[in-house]
Amino acid sequence: MAMNFAVLGAGRIGQVHAEAIASVPGAVMKAIADPVEAAAQSVRDRFGADIRSIDAIEAADDIDAVVICTPTDTHADLIERFARAGKAIFCEKPVDLSVERVRACLQVVDETGTPLMVGFNRRFDPDFNALKSIIDAGRIGRVEMVTITSRDPGPPPYEYIERSGGIFRDMTIHDFDVARWLLGEEVETVFATGSVLVDAEIGARGDFDSANVVLRTASGQQAVITNSRRAAYGYDQRIEVLGEKGAVSAENQHEARVEIADAEGYHRPPLLNFFMSRYTAAYAAEIAAFVAAVKDNTAPPTTGHDGLMALALAEAAVQSAASGRQVHMQDILN
C-alpha cells in the first residue's frame, strides 16, 4: 500500500522533498501546505498535490506522513503536534536551536510511539554511502582521522541567516552528523574557530561565513571540518577518511565525468552548482529509507537522537568559537 505524504512548507527544501517523494515507489505526494499561495501552487502544479492547511492535514485520514520543511523555529511544535495526531514524521534539520527544547520534543515522540526521522541527507549520498561501506568492511582498518570539506558556492540571504541559528547550527550540523556516522564513536571535545571573510554584513548580523572545527573522541580519533559560505569554483563536498591500513575518499561531483587534455593542460567540467543538484539521489534515497522504516516498523536510519547529538555538537562549536577554548560535550549534554 502506498504511503500518502503531506509536505509542510513549499520553499526551496520543500520542493526538493516533494520531488523526492514523487520519485520514490510506494510514496505519493498528496498535499502541500504553505502560507505563500504562489509557492503552494507551484508544488500543486508540478506534482498534482492538494493545497491544504496544516489544520486540515493534521485531521486528514488520507495522510500517513508529513515532511516538515517550515522555518526552524516551528519544527519542534509541529513534530509534537503531528506525533499526537498519529502521523509518521520526517523533519528537516535541526529539530530546534535549543538542546533542551529538542529533548522535550523527543520525549513527546517517545511517549506517542511516533516514527520520526531527521533529515541528514548526506548519509544517503551514493558516494558517501560507498565510502562508509568500505570502512564497515574493514578495508582501511580502524578509523583514525576524518576530514570533511563543505563549501557553498555563495552565502544564503541575510534574512535566512538571522533565523537559521548561525553557520554551526545550519551548515556545519550536516558535517557533525557525518562525522559521528564515520567515526563510529561519540565526540568528547570540540574546538571551533570562525571568521567573517566573505561578507561583512554576515558578521554584522552575528554570524561567521568561514569556520573550522576539530572533533576528538575519547580514544583519540579526530575529525576536521572546514566550511565556507563561498567557493568561486562551485559546490565543494569532499570526505577523506584515514585508517590504520589505508585511506578512502569521496571526491567532488562534476556536471559531466569527462576530462579534456590540450596544450594548456587538463580541464574538467564545473562542479555541480548546489545541494539541489548535488544531492538529488540522496534526497530520494532518504525518503525511500523513511518509507521502508515506517512500513517495516523499524527505527529510521537518522533518528531524533541523531538530531539531538548533531545540535549538541553545534552548540559546543558556538561556545568554543566564542570563547576560543575547547568545549567538553559532557558540559553540553549534562
C-alpha positions, 0 to 999 in steps of 0.5 A: 500500500502506498504511503500518502505524504503531506509536505509542510512548507513549499520553499526551496527544501520543500520542493526538493522533498516533494520531488523526492517523494514523487520519485520514490515507489510506494510514496505519493505526494498528496498535499502541500501546505504553505502560507505563500499561495504562489509557492503552494501552487507551484508544488500543486502544479508540478506534482498534482498535490492538494493545497491544504492547511496544516489544520486540515492535514493534521485531521486528514485520514488520507495522510500517513506522513508529513515532511516538515520543511517550515522555518526552524523555529516551528519544527519542534511544535509541529513534530509534537503536534503531528506525533499526537495526531498519529502521523509518521514524521520526517523533519528537516534539520535541526529539530530546534536551536535549543538542546533542551527544547529538542529533548522535550520534543523527543520525549513527546515522540517517545511517549506517542510511539511516533516514527520520526526521522531527521533529515541528514541527507548526506548519509544517503549520498551514493558516494558517501554511502560507498565510502562508509561501506568500505570502512564497515568492511574493514578495508582501511582498518580502524578509523583514525582521522576524518576530514570533511570539506563543505563549501557553498558556492555563495552565502544564503540571504541575510534574512535566512541567516538571522533565523537559521541559528548561525553557520554551526547550527545550519551548515556545519550540523550536516558535517557533525552528523557525518562525522559521528556516522564515520567515526563510529564513536561519540565526540568528547571535545570540540574546538571551533574557530570562525571568521567573517571573510566573505561578507561583512554584513554576515558578521554584522548580523552575528554570524561567521561565513568561514569556520573550522572545527576539530572533533576528538573522541575519547580514544583519540580519533579526530575529525576536521571540518572546514566550511565556507559560505563561498567557493568561486569554483562551485559546490565543494563536498569532499570526505577523506577518511584515514585508517590504520591500513589505508585511506578512502575518499569521496571526491567532488561531483562534476556536471559531466565525468569527462576530462579534456587534455590540450596544450594548456593542460587538463580541464574538467567540467564545473562542479555541480552548482548546489545541494539541489543538484548535488544531492538529488539521489540522496534526497530520494534515497532518504525518503525511500529509507523513511518509507521502508522504516515506517512500513517495516516498523523499524527505527529510521536510519537518522533518528531524533537522537541523531538530531539531538547529538548533531545540535549538541555538537553545534552548540559546543562549536558556538561556545568554543568559537566564542570563547576560543577554548575547547568545549567538553560535550559532557558540559553540553549534554549534562 
